[in-house]
């Protein structure tokens, strides 16, 4: 028996933010990517056993800036995020274009 009340995630996004390519959908997707970056940073930092302050000291920024990135409250320059991962964790960022 099929449940007709189920909605796919894509359909949900279409309904909430518009179809792919619309301004509101693009803004949502860009915001989501920034959110994922903050989660990635926080996850790596905690796995490394570092506080925000320790990470900030390693890469020459402030604890509040690290917090803003992790909480998706800051526009981040690519050069800054690359420096945080390079100097803070000894890692390189790889980008892809879809």
DADANOR-V468400 format. One record per pair of residues at least 12 apart in sequence whose C-alpha atoms are under 6 Angstrom apart, sorted by the first residue. I is the first residue (numbers start at 1). J is the second residue. If there is no record, write none. Layout:
BEGIN
I:J  I:J
END
This chain:
BEGIN
35:72  38:69  38:70  42:70  55:88  58:88  59:84  59:87  59:88
END
